[in-house]
Amino acid sequence: MSVRNPRLLALLPALLALVLAGCAGPDPDQAAPPAAPGQSTVNTSPDQQRIRAQKIDTIAAQLPAAIRDRGTLVVGTDGKGSAPLQFRADDDQTMIGVEVDIAQLVADTLGLRLDLQPTSWENLFLAVESGQYDAGFSNITVTEERKDKYDFATYRVDTLAFEAAKNSPIEHVDKPADVAGRTVAVGAGTNQEQILLRWDAQNKAAGLPPMKIQYYAAPGDRYLSLASGRIELYLGPYPGSAYHVAVKGDTKIVGQLSGGGEIKADIAAMTKRGNGLVGPLNEALNALIKNGEYARVLQRWNLSNEAVSTSRINPPGLPRT
């Protein structure tokens, strides 16, 4: 079809630019905008200038021979992306985030080149079990069921956060009574939804007003609802809330609890059970904790609250369901 209107012709380059801008680049909910006064800046460019570590020969010597001879640590991570855990940089290709940084530190300590493999959440477990990937670094929670097939070396506390609008009068959420009668958003089918349902049942049994639980598929919709007052709180993984607070500055964290609710939960590097790798992973993580490089990475991503003092092998996991 020919276009004859000269005014429309003049507008075509601008319209084309808008279309192309909408088809490229990272998820806008994950990208960091220019910081306003009082906000933190987060480097979301491909040039991460990562914190690096030195090889520790005594730990590297404990690697399984096949991995040591290959010279690479093949690590799987969820390619879907969730800032600040693992997500794509501004070039929409390079994987960045705290999980990537910790995997890089561990590979450095073991004297290996990091071979990062973004994949689906489901394939991550299959690929580690089959030996295609040496390990998974992807915000993986230790559970008793998973320990049947995998070994774990912990490196973060699994934490949830209550998030409110920055101007909200809510200052603290520490117990079920604090959310009685509140409108709270949560992800459907998540562990945090189960925690809210248990808290709501306790409140009802105590004669307190019930919660109004709301569900949002898109983070942008959820934050608009927080800002407008349609919801008062959001309960979700601490890392995502901490990242939003740091880069957007329009919300605040008003409460934290374990990812297991009443049970302590751990995030860990996962490898195939009995393959001989969990020991070196554990020793590398403890060396990084001791020398301070681990703490610097967590601080970089505003996740110091999830730090552990010691990496443990196969601690008690969340119970079987």
N, C-alpha and C positions, 0 to 999 in steps of 0.2 A: 504494500500500500504506500503510495507517495504522500508526502507531507508538504503542503504548500503554504501554510500559515507561517510567515517569517518570525512572529513572536514565539510560536511554539518551537520553531527551529532553534531559536536563540536559547531556549530553556533546555533543550535536549542534553547538552553536556552536563549540566547540573543534575538533571534527573538521573542520568546514567551513573554519575558519581555516587548518588544516594543509594541506588540499587546495589552497586558494587560494594559499598561500605557495609550494607546489610548482609552481604554474603561472605564476608571474610572477617578474620580476627577472632580473638578469644571470647568466651562467654562473658557478657558484660557484667554478670553477677560475680565473676572471679577477677576481672581486671581491676587494677588499682588506679583510681583517678588521681590527678594532682592533689597533693595534700593541702588541706586548709590549715590555718594556724592552730596549733595544738593537736594535730593529727599526726600519725606515723606515716612514713613512706615505706612502701614495699616494692622491691625490685622485681618486676614481672617481665623484664626483657630476657631474651635468650642468653645474653651475657650475664651470667649469675655471679661471677667472681666468688665461687663457692669456697667455703672454709675447707681446707684440705688437711690430711694427716700424713704422718710418716709411717713407713713400713716398720713393723716390729717383727724381727726375724724369728724370735722364739714362738710367737703365735702363728706366723705363716708356716713354720715347719710342721705344725699339727694338721694342716689341711689334708684332705684326701688327695692322694697322688694324682688322680685324674684331673682335679680342679687346679692343683698347683702346676702341673705340666702344661695345661691349656693356657694358663695365665689370665683367665677372665673369670669374673663372678657374674653369672647370668641371673639377673634379678627380674622377677615379674612384678608389675604394679597395675592397678586398675586404670585403664586408659580413658575411662569416661571422665575422670577428673573431678576433684572437689578441693577447692582452695581452703586452707593452705597446705593440704596433705600432699596431693600430687595433682597437677593440672598443667595445661598447656600455656606456654609463655605468649607474649604479644605476637610472635610469628605464627601462632596457631600450630606449631609443630613440636618445639622443644618441651620436654616434660620437666617441670620444676616443682618445688615444694619441699616440705620438711622430710617427707619419706625419701625423696630422691637424695637430699643432702645427707641423711643418715646412712643410706645405702652407699653413697660415695665415700664417706668417712670409713666405713667398715671395709670396703674394697681396698682403700688406700692402706689401711692398717695391715691387711692380709697380703699386701704387695701385688694386688690384682687390678686389672682394668675392669671398670664397671661396664657391663653390657646390659643396659636397661631395656626391658621388653614390655611396652604398654599392651594390655590385653583386656579381655572382659573379666569381670569378677568371677564368673563361673569357670572360665578356662584357666584362671590363675591357679586354682586349687588342683585341677586336673594336670596341669603342666608341671607343678611342683611334685605331685605324687608320681608322675611318670619319669621324672628326672630331666625333663626338657629344660626346666628352670632349676637353678641351684637353690634359690630361696625366693620368698615373697616378702616385700616391704610395701604394705598397702593398708595401714591402719587395721591390721588383723587382730581380732580379740582372741585370747586363749580360751578355749572351751574344752570340757572333758571329752566331748564327742570328737572334736578335731584331733585331740591327742592320740586317738586310736591310729591315725595315719601320719601324723606330723610331729616333729619336735619344734620347740619354741624357745627363743631367747628374748626376754622382755627388754623393752627400752622406753616405754611410756605408760603412764597411768591412763586408763580409759575413763574419760570424764565427760559428763553432760553439763549443759549450762542453761539456766533460765535467762532469757534476754528480754529486755523491755525498752521502750522508747526512751531516749535520753532525758526527756522532760517528764517522764512518768513519776508519779508520787511513790511508786513501789520501790523500796530500797533493798529489801531482803526477802528471799524465799529459802527457808531452811527446813520446812516441815509441811506435812499435808494441810494443816490448818491455814497456812499462808496463801494457799491457792483456792480455798473455799469460796465459791461464788464468783470466781474470776473466769474470764474468757481466755483460754489458752490454746495456742496452735501447736500441732505436733505432726510428725510424719506418720501416715497410715501404715500399719503393719510393722512398726518399729518397736524395739525394746523400750524406748522412752514412752511410747503410747501405752504399753503395758504398765509401766510405772505410774503414769497418770491415772489409769483406770483403777489401779490398786489404791492410790491416794484418795481418789474420789469415793471409792467404796468405804474407806476408813472414815472420811468426813461425813458421809451419809449416816453411817452407823453411830457417829458421835452427835448426830442431830445438827450438823453444819450444812450450809447451803451447798448444793451441787455445783461442780464446775460446768462450764460450757466449752466443750472441746471442739476445735475447728481444724480443718485439714486444708492444706494448700500444696499444690504440686510444684508451683514455681516460686523460688525464693523472692523474686521481685514483687509478686503479689502479696506475699507474707509481710514483707517490709513496708509496703504501702498500707497494709491493714494495721500494722503496729503504729505507723506514723499518724494515721487517721483516728486511732482509738477503737477501731472495730474489734481488735483483739488487744489484750493487755500484756500477754506474755507469750514467748515461744520457748519450747523445750526441745533442744537438739544437741548434737555433738559439740563439745566445747571448742574444738579447733575452728570450725566454721564461724561460730559466733565471735570468737576472739579476733579472727581475721576481719570480719565485718566491722567490729568496733574500731579496729586499728585503722582501716583504710577509708571508712565512710564517716564515722564519728557521729552518727545519728541515733545510736542505740547504746545500751550499757548492759553489762552482765550483773545480775542481782542475786544469783545463787548458783551453786555447783553441787553435783552429786555424782556418785560412781556410775559408770556405764552399766553396771549390774544392779543398780538400784541399791538394795540393802547389802549387796555382795560386792566386794572389791573385784575389779576387772582390770586386766592387763593387756596392753598392745605389745606385739612381739614380732620379731623376724621368724618366718616359718620355713622349715625345710623338711624334706622327706624323712620320716622316722627311721632312725638307725643308719643313716648314710654317712655318719662321722663328721658332719659339718657343724652341728649345733655347738659343739665345744669351742671351736675357733671363733664362731660368731659371738658367742657369749664372752669369751676373753677379749675379743676386739672391742666390744661394746663397753666392757668394764674399764679397759685402758682409756677409751675416749671419755668416759665419765670422769676418770681420775685426772686426766690431763686438761680438762676444761673445754675441749673442742665440742663435745656433745652439748654442753650448756650454752655455748655460743650459737650453735645451730638453733636450739629451741628458742633462745632469746630473739634471734633474727626473725623467726616466724611468730613471735608473741605467744609462745607455748611453754614458757618456763613453769607454769603451774602444773604441767603434766610430767615434769622431770621425775626420774627414779634415781635413788642413790646407788643402786646395785642392779645389774642385769641378772636375772635368774633363769635357769633352765627348767622348763616344764612345771611352772608353779600350779597350784590348784586353779582350775578354770571354771568358767560359768557352768552350772550343773546341766546335765542332760535334760532335754525336754520330752 
